[in-house]
Every structure is written in structure tokens, then in C-alpha cells.
């Protein structure tokens, strides 16, 4: 067992993280799905994320199997982790809260799906993915094992890079110009630093 103070903080955060997911899975399960893009690529990417964010950290915490990769980290790393973890959890909860019944774990649209542009979605399009990046960084700073620590970050990057453009295409197909306009005024993971001037709309005879 590897359960020092940083690992215990990680474990508490992990329980909260799983609980938030559980609550919103339960809340959305009765909302009918009308579009589903759960193909082989999506399954492969999720199958990569599962060990990175769930299995490897638990193996490190509760078995000696990953001890060959244990290393020491400066105390400052743990303190950065202590600060990042609540920020990640808050953003994770808040993005579920703002999406509410429109949330899905994968690429799906629900009956009467609404485009959410309020709350944490007002300035960025992917606050939930931003929270998962923050979470993955906190995991790396708290777990003193170079495999289990950074596995969430390494496995989430391909999912993010592949899924985001697919998700945005799905949203454009569903919401058309409303989503295109939303893309113009928001950043992916960070807000635009300066207000973007609206792109001129082309008329047919221009
Ligand atoms: N990419 C977003 C949402 C992740 S959950 C984020 O990081 O915060 C994935 C699902 O959320 C998608 O299948 C899509 O149905 C839904 N979704 C994404 N952005 C949305 C928005 N602005 N409004 C409503 N639903 C959205």
C-alpha cells in the first residue's frame, strides 16, 4: 500500500470524482438518446483512458505491483496537487451541473437536447475536458509513481484530440449556425483573452 498524505488526498478526491459521475449518470439515464456516435474509435480511446485514470492509480495505491516505478517528488509538487484537485473537482461538478440533462459520457445527443452556453460554458466549449486535464495534472503531482501518476494525462490527450473535433462536428450538425457562432465567441479549454470580432457573414452574390 502506498498511502502517504498526497495519496490520501488523491483518494478522497477520487471518491468525490466518481460520486459526481455516478449522480449525473443516474440523473440522465432516463433521457432518451437520439444520436449516438459510439464507434470503434471511441471505444478504443475510452478503453485507453480507463486504466490510466482508474486501474493504474488503484493498483499503485493498494498493491505493490507498480512499486518499481515509485519515485520521490518535491513537497511543492504535492502542494500544487492539493490546490489543483479542488479546482478540478469544482469545474468537473460545475460542468455536469450546467449541462444537466444534456450530459453524456460519450458522443450522444438526447431528446430535446439544448445547446448550453451559460455558466462555465459561456466562455469555453469544453470545461469538462479542462477539468479532466486539471484532474490528471493533480494525479501526477500527488501520486509518487511515474506510471500511475501520469497515466491519466497520457491516456486522456489522445481522447481529447480525437473526440473534440468529432464532438464539435456533431454539435454543428445539430445546432448549425448557433453552434458556429458559439465557437466564434468561445475558446476550447481557455477563454479568448481578447474579444474576437465577429467574422463577416458572406452573402450569396459577394
Ligand atoms: N465537451 C464538453 C462536454 C463533454 S460531455 C465539455 O468538455 O464540457 C459530452 C457530451 O456533451 C456530448 O456528447 C454532447 O452531447 C454534449 N455537449 C457538449 N457541449 C455541449 C453544449 N455546449 N451544450 C449541450 N450539450 C453539449
Boltz pocket constraint, residues with backbone or C-beta under 6 A from the ligand:
constraints:
  - pocket:
      binder: B
      contacts: [[A, 95], [A, 99], [A, 102], [A, 103], [A, 104], [A, 105], [A, 106], [A, 107], [A, 108], [A, 109], [A, 110], [A, 114], [A, 115], [A, 116], [A, 117], [A, 121], [A, 125], [A, 126], [A, 127], [A, 128], [A, 129], [A, 130], [A, 167]]
      max_distance: 6.0
